Amino acid sequence: MGIGCASSNELCRPKGGSTVTLSFKERLQRRDRLIGTVLTLPITELAEICCDAGFDWLFLDMEHGLLGVPDVQRICQVVAGRCACLVRVPANEDVWIKKALDIGVTGIIVPLVNTPQEAAKSVLHSKYPPEGARSVGITRAHGYGASFQAYVEIANRQTVVVVQVEHIESVHNIDTILEIAGVDAVFVGPYDLSASLGKTGQLTHPEVQAAVARVQSACVDKHFPAGIFAGESNAAKVALEAGYTLVAVGMDIMLFSSVARQVVAALK
């Protein structure tokens, strides 16, 4: 086992007088409710605050956020296994996927996966041979080489691969995307999905709602873990009641902006 975030956020339960440790991936697969938030700023203290607040996981955004590879590594070092870290890579490319996984994160979130072929590509670059084509390097994920063999023996089983459904094309292909071995969950991106329908930001528009419902229904039918972004806690409650289990509530800049505006409004 590496020293990174791959073993983070584990729970222990008694079984026959002993304890069984559940990894984040196992909790995801059994569709536990996993509440996270999005971090876009390279501020390690925010990650600490979120861990202390009790979030199950952190959505580290390298696609739209200011986070670079060194920032993600520092967040993992600060988190120190207390909270699972899923990194949204900038693109579905091997160079980004291997750099994220070599840090030792719990898993990746791959943006704009519209076809089963693109989903298979995400898995390919996330798994070591013979299951995939992930290249091998001496990195933080396995203690800078100190626990190399132990890490590579479990990495394919423990690494979480989440693909984002955020375009109407991916909605049309959702059934075949869910059939790709190695995809652990789908994550709905409602804002980009609304944009692909020509309804940018209109999340309550009937066409957008119908597209989101199509994904959610497909996942429920296959007992497949599904996630979604919710802007605030009430929206998150609705998502959880609908069957989503991997829910990211708000993001650092939104949370700070909201509280800051509340303070100003209360005093002026």
Steps between C-alpha positions, in 0.01 A plus 500: 500500500631841408517795731269716290123541515414163345424349840323803638160527662475138607238374744528201729213271590500196732478155343537180698693667779735679260478811291459534125633814339293653224685705241344799332455290187314232694273761656441645153417158357249423771350844434553658839411868511831680446490876545780712357575852386697654214837666562634728228754711690856390587450562871583202719329652801165476320554127453573466872185693589288279274647184650437626851144593401432134420481479121550146371695609194650795318445578131835655401442694179791518258272564203348837590671573830843647571639170626815363341675170565713638789188651659314169491798324658520755782129459568545123520790548740288725722196272482723205598240230433223662705285578198483344154637709213356471149674714240320632196772490238505769229442252218459132422869456422759259636743773606244663732361175634839354590620823658190510723519134598875514563432753775308230683144629474197281563396529138423719202200675352524522122313786331284486188484125446242472224543148363583150627828524309596811696400327824719203411787740432467643851525151648789402273721780630399439863605135521844344495565222244366251417162660580599837358784715375590717800872565492716421801709761680647549846258743665327602821220246445729220616714682752754618242584136430504372858168315459509464122404133470225520760346797320504359148343178625189680629484817289281355225248377758493810719522789252165667442408603145208739464387624159304819456173507312473864400387505138180386334706254293605321817136488612410324175786253559452451873399133480814400310724721717377314808604171342871592488694290751710710734268801513400528866250786483357767275482862610245733346622849412170688478641834386690369197209268427265798491741682270507207257123535474521872432359574847816616677446521875128425473514197725125489558414510129292193407750384236788519746299327771400225258863440399614481862211267583596271211849452647372450851243246384761298308724489807216392728400223260855362504563572871791714383652777717403846375619841610404858434598855589259692722540871556375495857374266773130501404586398144730233643216360711282475190781319316548253786128430516505435124764232545829679436766383742815690397395860554724807487340792682618847403858606451753703690446828314120464510494420871724791590312739271165398647609548862677827420186641338288387794729680743495822298122484453448451873710801592416755233 
